[in-house]
Amino acid sequence: MAKLVVLYKTPKDTAAFDRYYASTHIPLARKIPGLRSYDISDGAVATPAGPSGVHLVATLTFASMADLQKGLASPEGQAAAGDLANFADGGADLLMFEARDA
């Protein structure tokens, strides 16, 4: 299994970010070929020391790293990646990795 974790840093307008993310970005990302599951954080994203500066965490799961990379390279994946500039003005870090049960 492979995962793509997106850490969305706090945007200038969190309410506008949340509206756009729910109405536009989630539907785009759900169309990425090979996507098995997609979940997002609910509420504040904190660290053990307190606030994190991260507004939202999205985790997208694929069967393999090859499927993840193929999905991101697809027209649907490119549309979702290109959409980041439309709402993620605080920036976003994308992390990709193979995952296994521990």
Secondary structure, 3 states (H helix, E strand, C coil): CEEEEEEEECCCCHHHHHHHHHHHHHHHHCCCCCEEEEEECCCCCEECCEECCEEEEEEEEECCHHHHHHHHHCHHHHHHHHHHHHCCCCCEEEEEEECCCC
